[in-house]
């Protein structure tokens, strides 16, 4: 059982990766969430949160950077990361596999700006599954609320099992 979690949203440019993170951190989507230098709180429901989350909102492939160069030390237990559907994306995933992260990928296919489903010409599905990742494929053209809810539920279950969830019931 891995004690570290990567939750990645994979897609083409303008597929809905940033929208996913914006809605995850702010369900009303009133502000844009950007990569930070510090870990942050992520509310999983009104009474429960985790406080050791690091967000990489722009993909390493778009930035032309290596993921290890922007992560703080020690490595965060939970990392949320945008991943561009690009031949170099396996470098990002390989980093996390090598560090012992459990990898959960939500692939947006078709993405928000796509007109149709794209074939997996990079064979990322097989690559991820053979490495032991959990993979979901979701339509990025529809309301993001259901896929964001799935991410919250997955993170909550993973974090609860490791006693990482803080709880405070509203008064």
C-alpha positions as a LaTeX table, in Angstrom:
\begin{tabular}{lrrr}
\hline
Residue & $x$ (\AA) & $y$ (\AA) & $z$ (\AA) \\
\hline
Unk1 & 0.00 & 0.00 & 0.00 \\
Unk2 & 1.50 & 3.29 & $-1.12$ \\
Unk3 & 1.59 & 6.17 & 1.37 \\
Unk4 & 1.82 & 8.74 & $-1.43$ \\
Unk5 & $-0.83$ & 9.61 & $-4.01$ \\
Unk6 & $-0.70$ & 11.27 & $-7.40$ \\
Unk7 & $-4.02$ & 12.33 & $-8.87$ \\
Unk8 & $-3.46$ & 13.40 & $-12.47$ \\
Unk9 & $-5.88$ & 14.84 & $-14.98$ \\
Unk10 & $-4.70$ & 13.94 & $-18.47$ \\
Unk11 & $-5.85$ & 15.60 & $-21.66$ \\
Unk12 & $-5.10$ & 17.66 & $-24.72$ \\
Unk13 & $-4.73$ & 21.42 & $-24.48$ \\
Unk14 & $-8.01$ & 23.06 & $-23.45$ \\
Unk15 & $-9.47$ & 19.72 & $-22.39$ \\
Unk16 & $-10.66$ & 20.87 & $-18.96$ \\
Unk17 & $-7.70$ & 20.05 & $-16.71$ \\
Unk18 & $-7.56$ & 23.48 & $-15.05$ \\
Unk19 & $-11.35$ & 23.60 & $-14.78$ \\
Unk20 & $-11.19$ & 20.34 & $-12.86$ \\
Unk21 & $-8.74$ & 21.77 & $-10.30$ \\
Unk22 & $-10.65$ & 25.07 & $-10.04$ \\
Unk23 & $-13.86$ & 23.20 & $-9.24$ \\
Unk24 & $-12.10$ & 20.81 & $-6.87$ \\
Unk25 & $-10.78$ & 23.67 & $-4.74$ \\
Unk26 & $-13.67$ & 26.09 & $-5.27$ \\
Unk27 & $-16.97$ & 24.45 & $-6.24$ \\
Unk28 & $-18.38$ & 27.82 & $-7.27$ \\
Unk29 & $-15.34$ & 28.32 & $-9.58$ \\
Unk30 & $-15.00$ & 31.98 & $-8.67$ \\
Unk31 & $-11.20$ & 31.99 & $-8.85$ \\
Unk32 & $-8.41$ & 30.28 & $-10.71$ \\
Unk33 & $-6.25$ & 27.91 & $-8.70$ \\
Unk34 & $-2.58$ & 27.95 & $-9.63$ \\
Unk35 & 0.48 & 25.93 & $-8.76$ \\
Unk36 & 1.78 & 26.99 & $-5.40$ \\
Unk37 & 5.02 & 26.75 & $-3.55$ \\
Unk38 & 3.38 & 25.23 & $-0.51$ \\
Unk39 & 0.98 & 22.46 & 0.33 \\
Unk40 & $-2.63$ & 23.44 & 0.84 \\
Unk41 & $-5.92$ & 22.29 & 2.29 \\
Unk42 & $-8.38$ & 20.42 & 0.13 \\
Unk43 & $-11.93$ & 20.20 & 1.45 \\
Unk44 & $-13.46$ & 16.88 & 0.47 \\
Unk45 & $-16.88$ & 17.76 & 1.88 \\
Unk46 & $-18.12$ & 20.50 & 4.27 \\
Unk47 & $-16.73$ & 18.70 & 7.34 \\
Unk48 & $-13.60$ & 16.90 & 6.12 \\
Unk49 & $-10.33$ & 17.92 & 4.54 \\
Unk50 & $-6.74$ & 16.94 & 3.97 \\
Unk51 & $-3.99$ & 19.48 & 4.51 \\
Unk52 & $-1.02$ & 17.99 & 2.73 \\
Unk53 & $-1.97$ & 18.57 & $-0.91$ \\
Unk54 & 0.30 & 20.08 & $-3.57$ \\
Unk55 & $-1.14$ & 21.26 & $-6.90$ \\
Unk56 & 0.64 & 21.43 & $-10.24$ \\
Unk57 & $-2.02$ & 23.11 & $-12.37$ \\
Unk58 & $-0.03$ & 23.55 & $-15.59$ \\
Unk59 & 1.35 & 20.39 & $-17.13$ \\
Unk60 & 5.07 & 19.79 & $-17.18$ \\
Unk61 & 4.78 & 19.12 & $-20.91$ \\
Unk62 & 3.33 & 22.61 & $-21.51$ \\
Unk63 & 5.94 & 24.21 & $-19.24$ \\
Unk64 & 8.90 & 22.26 & $-20.61$ \\
Unk65 & 9.97 & 21.43 & $-17.05$ \\
Unk66 & 10.84 & 18.31 & $-15.10$ \\
Unk67 & 8.31 & 17.65 & $-12.34$ \\
Unk68 & 10.99 & 17.01 & $-9.72$ \\
Unk69 & 12.26 & 20.58 & $-10.17$ \\
Unk70 & 9.07 & 22.21 & $-8.88$ \\
Unk71 & 8.11 & 19.90 & $-6.02$ \\
Unk72 & 8.99 & 20.84 & $-2.45$ \\
Unk73 & 11.11 & 18.64 & $-0.19$ \\
Unk74 & 10.06 & 16.54 & 1.54 \\
Unk75 & 7.68 & 15.33 & $-1.14$ \\
Unk76 & 3.99 & 15.93 & $-0.40$ \\
Unk77 & 1.82 & 12.91 & 0.35 \\
Unk78 & $-0.86$ & 13.99 & $-2.10$ \\
Unk79 & $-0.06$ & 15.66 & $-5.42$ \\
Unk80 & $-2.62$ & 16.84 & $-7.95$ \\
Unk81 & $-1.09$ & 17.28 & $-11.38$ \\
Unk82 & $-2.20$ & 18.29 & $-14.86$ \\
Unk83 & $-0.74$ & 16.07 & $-17.57$ \\
Unk84 & $-0.69$ & 16.98 & $-21.26$ \\
Unk85 & $-1.42$ & 14.20 & $-23.75$ \\
Unk86 & 2.08 & 14.37 & $-25.23$ \\
Unk87 & 4.87 & 11.89 & $-25.92$ \\
Unk88 & 6.90 & 13.24 & $-22.97$ \\
Unk89 & 4.11 & 12.76 & $-20.40$ \\
Unk90 & 5.55 & 9.37 & $-19.43$ \\
Unk91 & 8.54 & 11.23 & $-17.92$ \\
Unk92 & 6.19 & 12.85 & $-15.44$ \\
Unk93 & 4.43 & 9.59 & $-14.61$ \\
Unk94 & 7.74 & 7.70 & $-14.39$ \\
Unk95 & 8.94 & 10.19 & $-11.77$ \\
Unk96 & 5.96 & 9.38 & $-9.53$ \\
Unk97 & 6.12 & 5.64 & $-10.11$ \\
Unk98 & 9.83 & 5.71 & $-9.16$ \\
Unk99 & 9.03 & 7.64 & $-5.96$ \\
Unk100 & 6.46 & 5.04 & $-4.90$ \\
Unk101 & 3.30 & 7.06 & $-5.51$ \\
Unk102 & $-0.04$ & 5.37 & $-6.11$ \\
Unk103 & $-1.17$ & 6.87 & $-9.42$ \\
Unk104 & $-4.79$ & 7.71 & $-10.21$ \\
Unk105 & $-5.42$ & 9.24 & $-13.65$ \\
Unk106 & $-8.59$ & 10.84 & $-14.92$ \\
Unk107 & $-8.27$ & 11.11 & $-18.70$ \\
Unk108 & $-10.45$ & 13.72 & $-20.41$ \\
Unk109 & $-11.28$ & 12.19 & $-23.77$ \\
Unk110 & $-12.87$ & 13.92 & $-25.48$ \\
Unk111 & $-11.68$ & 17.11 & $-23.87$ \\
Unk112 & $-13.68$ & 20.30 & $-23.55$ \\
Unk113 & $-12.47$ & 21.70 & $-26.89$ \\
Unk114 & $-12.39$ & 18.38 & $-28.75$ \\
Unk115 & $-15.04$ & 17.53 & $-31.32$ \\
Unk116 & $-14.58$ & 13.78 & $-31.02$ \\
Unk117 & $-12.90$ & 11.04 & $-29.02$ \\
Unk118 & $-9.20$ & 10.73 & $-29.82$ \\
Unk119 & $-7.42$ & 7.45 & $-30.36$ \\
Unk120 & $-4.68$ & 6.66 & $-27.85$ \\
Unk121 & $-1.84$ & 6.88 & $-30.38$ \\
Unk122 & 0.74 & 7.09 & $-27.57$ \\
Unk123 & $-0.56$ & 3.89 & $-25.92$ \\
Unk124 & $-0.78$ & 5.71 & $-22.60$ \\
Unk125 & $-3.70$ & 3.57 & $-21.45$ \\
Unk126 & $-1.64$ & 0.39 & $-21.65$ \\
Unk127 & 1.44 & 2.12 & $-20.24$ \\
Unk128 & $-0.47$ & 3.39 & $-17.19$ \\
Unk129 & $-2.33$ & 0.16 & $-16.53$ \\
Unk130 & 0.83 & $-1.94$ & $-16.89$ \\
Unk131 & 2.52 & 0.32 & $-14.30$ \\
Unk132 & $-0.37$ & $-0.28$ & $-11.87$ \\
Unk133 & $-2.20$ & 3.04 & $-12.22$ \\
Unk134 & $-5.94$ & 3.43 & $-11.82$ \\
Unk135 & $-7.40$ & 5.00 & $-14.96$ \\
Unk136 & $-10.75$ & 6.68 & $-15.57$ \\
Unk137 & $-11.84$ & 8.10 & $-18.92$ \\
Unk138 & $-14.32$ & 10.97 & $-18.68$ \\
Unk139 & $-15.93$ & 13.32 & $-21.18$ \\
Unk140 & $-14.46$ & 16.80 & $-20.70$ \\
Unk141 & $-17.25$ & 18.42 & $-22.74$ \\
Unk142 & $-19.93$ & 17.89 & $-20.11$ \\
Unk143 & $-20.50$ & 19.46 & $-16.71$ \\
Unk144 & $-17.35$ & 18.79 & $-14.64$ \\
Unk145 & $-19.27$ & 18.36 & $-11.35$ \\
Unk146 & $-19.62$ & 14.55 & $-11.55$ \\
Unk147 & $-15.95$ & 13.94 & $-12.38$ \\
Unk148 & $-14.82$ & 16.37 & $-9.66$ \\
Unk149 & $-17.08$ & 14.52 & $-7.20$ \\
Unk150 & $-15.40$ & 11.25 & $-8.20$ \\
Unk151 & $-11.98$ & 12.77 & $-7.49$ \\
Unk152 & $-13.12$ & 14.01 & $-4.08$ \\
Unk153 & $-14.52$ & 10.59 & $-3.18$ \\
Unk154 & $-11.38$ & 8.78 & $-4.33$ \\
Unk155 & $-9.09$ & 11.12 & $-2.37$ \\
Unk156 & $-11.32$ & 10.88 & 0.71 \\
Unk157 & $-11.25$ & 7.07 & 0.66 \\
Unk158 & $-7.51$ & 6.94 & 0.07 \\
Unk159 & $-6.74$ & 9.52 & 2.77 \\
Unk160 & $-9.15$ & 8.05 & 5.34 \\
Unk161 & $-7.46$ & 4.68 & 5.03 \\
Unk162 & $-4.18$ & 6.40 & 5.98 \\
Unk163 & $-5.68$ & 8.53 & 8.78 \\
Unk164 & $-4.96$ & 11.78 & 6.93 \\
Unk165 & $-8.47$ & 13.24 & 7.02 \\
Unk166 & $-9.30$ & 16.01 & 9.47 \\
Unk167 & $-12.91$ & 16.35 & 10.52 \\
Unk168 & $-14.79$ & 19.24 & 12.09 \\
Unk169 & $-18.54$ & 19.22 & 11.92 \\
Unk170 & $-20.17$ & 22.60 & 11.22 \\
Unk171 & $-22.01$ & 24.16 & 14.12 \\
\hline
\end{tabular}
